[in-house]
């Protein structure tokens, strides 16, 4: 049975890293695709992303549980139980209160929530099995752990803390619901008047960030409101950015040059599919909630210029930036 405990632990170590990366990607994508509201202002109250904060902490606990099972530590059942409790609180309270919002869930959200429940049930079964093995006295006490066990545990936990801490720090403004350039980011404390264009030309660059004025470099994320996208739309943006990462020139600091300019039609086709899906989603929301949905299709226009010879952009053209630099 011990080998099965170690296998379960290894599985959840890998699953925790994958889950953490997916959560971080989702934060950036959901925050980069922002709704421009007619009533936007720079004095908007910050709203922390409690759902994502809870998920990030939960993924770290799952990884910690996995490490404890790999080394067959007798504390493993308690760590598994804590991680299971964390997931249960998310499903029972955090998600309904902070993630789902008012109104019925769409089909993509229902599907994603059901997958989360299924994963929780599997984790609960793993927790019960690890507890059973502990009751049989087959797990190792702290005093009997060998140096190899300690080496594996300390290395894995150090990696997890570093990876988790770095990414959480990178996204702290988003997680806390505070705009870039706010006093909490160490920038100027005075409010700045921001002028917004009537049309947003969307070009996605492979770097971490939000909407920027390309001439001044000033972030304007604080004047936008977040809105949720269906998983199917996010998947198309994922596909676009995977193609971009595979073909872009990593030596270009602006991420505007491809290794082979001939790949531009492929990149543009992926962007067009994602853009079309985004517009279709917006149009559906406009029809269902014409008075409350903040985004209008007329505010977005896909920037179809070539990447290799991109000119300086007009100051009223904004760049939608997103990141997949998490590894």
C-alpha positions in Angstrom: 0.0 0.0 0.0 2.9 2.4 0.6 3.8 2.6 -3.0 0.2 3.6 -3.8 0.3 6.4 -1.2 3.5 7.7 -2.8 1.9 7.5 -6.3 -1.1 9.5 -5.0 1.2 12.0 -3.5 3.1 12.4 -6.8 -0.1 12.8 -8.7 -1.3 15.6 -6.5 2.1 17.3 -6.6 1.8 17.5 -10.3 -1.9 18.4 -10.2 -1.2 21.3 -7.8 1.4 22.9 -10.1 -1.0 22.5 -13.1 -3.9 23.9 -11.2 -1.9 26.8 -9.9 -0.7 27.6 -13.4 -4.3 27.4 -14.7 -5.6 29.7 -12.0 -2.9 32.2 -12.7 -3.6 32.1 -16.4 -7.3 32.6 -15.7 -6.7 35.6 -13.5 -4.7 37.3 -16.3 -7.1 36.4 -19.1 -10.2 37.4 -17.2 -8.5 40.6 -16.1 -7.1 41.5 -19.4 -10.4 41.2 -21.3 -11.9 44.1 -19.5 -15.3 45.8 -20.0 -15.3 49.6 -20.7 -18.3 51.0 -18.8 -19.9 54.3 -19.5 -19.9 55.0 -15.8 -16.2 54.2 -15.2 -14.2 56.3 -12.8 -10.8 56.2 -11.2 -12.3 56.3 -7.7 -13.9 52.8 -8.0 -13.8 50.8 -4.8 -11.3 47.9 -4.9 -12.9 44.4 -4.7 -10.5 41.6 -3.8 -10.8 38.5 -5.9 -11.6 36.2 -2.9 -12.4 33.3 -5.1 -9.0 33.3 -6.9 -7.2 33.9 -3.6 -8.9 30.9 -2.0 -8.1 28.7 -5.1 -4.4 29.8 -5.0 -4.1 28.9 -1.3 -6.0 25.6 -1.9 -3.7 24.6 -4.8 -0.7 25.1 -2.5 -2.3 22.9 0.2 -3.0 20.2 -2.3 0.7 20.3 -3.3 1.8 20.2 0.3 -0.5 17.1 0.9 1.1 15.5 -2.2 4.6 16.0 -0.8 3.6 14.5 2.6 2.2 11.5 0.8 5.3 11.0 -1.4 7.5 10.7 1.7 4.8 8.7 3.5 4.7 11.0 6.5 2.2 10.2 9.2 1.0 13.8 9.1 -0.3 13.3 5.5 -3.9 12.4 6.5 -4.2 15.7 8.5 -2.8 17.8 5.6 -5.1 16.0 3.1 -8.0 16.6 5.4 -7.2 20.4 5.6 -6.9 20.6 1.8 -10.2 18.7 1.4 -11.9 21.1 3.9 -10.5 24.0 1.9 -12.0 22.7 -1.3 -15.4 22.0 0.5 -15.5 25.6 1.7 -14.8 26.9 -1.8 -17.7 24.8 -3.3 -20.2 25.5 -0.5 -19.5 29.1 0.2 -16.7 30.9 -1.6 -17.8 30.1 -5.2 -21.5 30.9 -4.7 -20.8 34.1 -2.9 -17.7 35.5 -4.7 -17.4 33.7 -8.0 -20.8 32.8 -9.5 -22.5 36.2 -8.9 -26.3 36.7 -9.2 -28.4 34.9 -11.8 -28.2 31.4 -13.2 -24.9 30.0 -14.4 -24.3 29.5 -18.1 -23.5 26.0 -19.5 -19.7 26.5 -19.5 -19.7 27.6 -15.9 -21.9 24.7 -14.9 -19.6 22.3 -16.7 -16.5 23.8 -15.0 -18.2 23.7 -11.5 -19.2 20.0 -12.0 -15.6 19.2 -12.9 -14.5 20.9 -9.7 -16.9 18.8 -7.7 -15.7 15.6 -9.4 -12.1 16.5 -8.6 -13.1 17.2 -5.0 -14.8 13.8 -4.7 -11.7 12.0 -6.0 -9.5 14.0 -3.6 -11.8 13.1 -0.7 -11.5 9.4 -1.6 -7.7 9.8 -1.7 -7.9 11.4 1.7 -9.8 8.5 3.1 -7.3 6.0 1.7 -4.3 7.9 3.1 -6.1 8.0 6.5 -6.8 4.2 6.3 -3.1 3.5 5.6 -2.2 5.7 8.6 -4.5 3.7 10.8 -2.7 0.5 9.7 0.5 2.1 11.0 2.2 2.0 7.6 3.2 5.7 7.5 6.5 7.1 8.9 6.7 9.2 12.0 8.6 12.5 12.0 11.4 11.0 14.0 11.9 8.1 11.7 12.0 10.1 8.4 15.3 9.5 6.6 17.5 12.3 5.2 16.3 11.4 1.7 12.7 12.1 2.8 13.7 15.4 4.3 15.6 16.4 1.2 12.6 15.6 -1.1 10.2 17.4 1.2 12.3 20.5 1.8 13.1 20.8 -1.9 9.5 20.4 -3.1 8.1 22.8 -0.4 10.8 25.4 -1.2 10.0 25.2 -4.9 6.3 25.5 -4.2 6.7 28.5 -1.8 9.0 30.3 -4.3 6.7 29.6 -7.3 3.5 30.4 -5.4 4.9 33.5 -3.7 6.4 34.9 -6.9 3.3 34.5 -8.9 1.0 35.9 -6.2 3.3 38.9 -5.8 3.2 39.5 -9.6 -0.6 39.5 -9.5 -1.1 41.1 -6.1 -2.8 44.2 -7.6 -5.4 42.0 -9.4 -5.9 39.7 -6.5 -6.5 42.7 -4.2 -8.7 44.4 -6.7 -6.5 47.5 -6.8 -5.6 49.4 -10.0 -2.0 49.6 -11.2 -0.5 52.9 -10.3 -2.4 53.1 -7.0 -0.7 54.1 -3.7 -0.5 50.4 -2.8 1.7 49.8 -5.8 4.2 52.5 -4.7 3.1 54.9 -7.5 1.9 58.5 -7.3 -0.9 58.9 -4.8 -2.8 61.5 -6.7 -5.7 60.6 -9.0 -5.0 61.0 -12.7 -7.6 62.0 -15.3 -7.7 59.3 -18.0 -9.0 59.9 -21.5 -10.6 56.8 -23.1 -11.0 56.1 -26.8 -14.3 55.4 -28.3 -13.0 52.3 -30.0 -10.5 49.8 -28.6 -8.2 48.2 -31.1 -7.2 44.8 -29.7 -3.8 43.4 -30.2 -2.6 40.8 -27.8 1.1 40.8 -26.8 2.8 37.9 -24.9 3.7 39.8 -21.7 2.1 40.3 -18.4 -0.1 43.4 -18.1 -3.4 45.0 -18.8 -4.7 47.8 -21.1 -2.0 50.4 -21.7 -1.8 53.7 -23.6 1.0 52.7 -26.0 2.5 56.2 -26.3 2.7 57.1 -22.6 3.0 53.6 -21.3 0.4 54.4 -18.6 -1.8 51.6 -17.4 -5.5 52.3 -17.5 -6.8 49.1 -15.9 -8.2 51.2 -13.0 -10.9 52.6 -15.3 -12.2 49.2 -16.5 -14.5 46.7 -14.9 -13.9 42.9 -15.1 -16.3 40.6 -16.8 -16.4 36.8 -17.0 -16.0 34.9 -20.2 -17.2 31.4 -21.0 -14.6 28.7 -20.9 -15.0 28.1 -24.7 -14.0 31.7 -25.4 -11.0 31.5 -23.0 -9.9 28.3 -24.7 -9.7 30.1 -28.1 -7.6 32.9 -26.5 -5.4 30.1 -25.0 -5.0 28.6 -28.4 -4.1 32.0 -29.9 -1.5 32.7 -27.3 0.0 29.2 -27.5 0.5 29.8 -31.2 2.0 33.2 -30.5 4.5 31.8 -27.9 5.5 29.0 -30.3 6.3 31.5 -33.2 7.3 34.8 -31.6 10.9 36.0 -31.4 11.9 35.8 -27.7 14.7 38.3 -28.3 12.3 41.1 -29.2 11.5 43.0 -25.9 8.3 44.3 -27.4 7.1 40.8 -28.4 6.0 42.2 -31.8 8.3 40.2 -34.1 7.9 36.6 -35.3 10.8 34.2 -35.9 9.3 33.7 -39.4 7.0 36.5 -40.7 5.4 33.9 -43.0 3.7 32.5 -39.8 1.6 35.7 -39.4 -1.5 34.4 -41.3 -1.7 31.5 -38.9 -1.4 33.8 -35.9 -4.0 36.2 -37.3 -6.4 33.3 -38.0 -6.2 32.2 -34.4 -6.7 35.8 -33.2 -9.7 36.2 -35.5 -11.4 33.0 -34.1 -10.9 34.2 -30.6 -12.1 37.7 -31.5 -15.2 36.5 -33.3 -16.1 34.3 -30.2 -15.6 37.3 -27.9 -17.9 39.5 -30.1 -20.5 36.7 -30.3 -20.5 36.4 -26.5 -20.8 40.2 -26.1 -23.7 40.3 -28.5 -25.5 37.6 -26.6 -25.0 39.4 -23.3 -26.2 42.7 -24.9 -29.5 40.9 -25.9 -30.0 39.3 -22.5 -29.0 42.3 -20.3 -29.1 45.4 -22.5 -29.2 47.8 -19.6 -26.7 46.2 -17.3 -24.0 44.6 -19.4 -21.1 47.2 -19.6 -19.5 46.1 -22.8 -20.6 47.0 -26.4 -19.3 45.3 -29.5 -18.6 48.7 -31.1 -15.9 49.3 -28.6 -13.7 46.6 -30.0 -11.9 46.3 -33.3 -9.3 43.6 -34.2 -6.0 45.1 -35.2 -5.1 43.3 -38.4 -1.7 44.8 -39.1 1.4 42.6 -39.6 3.6 41.9 -36.6 7.0 42.1 -38.2 6.7 45.7 -39.3 4.4 47.1 -36.7 4.4 51.0 -36.8 4.1 53.2 -33.7 0.6 53.1 -32.6 -1.7 56.1 -32.2 -2.0 57.2 -28.5 -5.7 56.3 -28.5 -5.0 52.7 -29.5 -4.7 50.4 -26.5 -2.9 47.1 -26.3 -4.5 44.1 -24.7 -1.6 42.2 -23.0 -1.7 38.7 -21.5 0.9 36.4 -20.1 1.7 32.8 -20.2 5.2 33.3 -18.7 4.4 31.3 -15.6 7.0 28.5 -16.0 
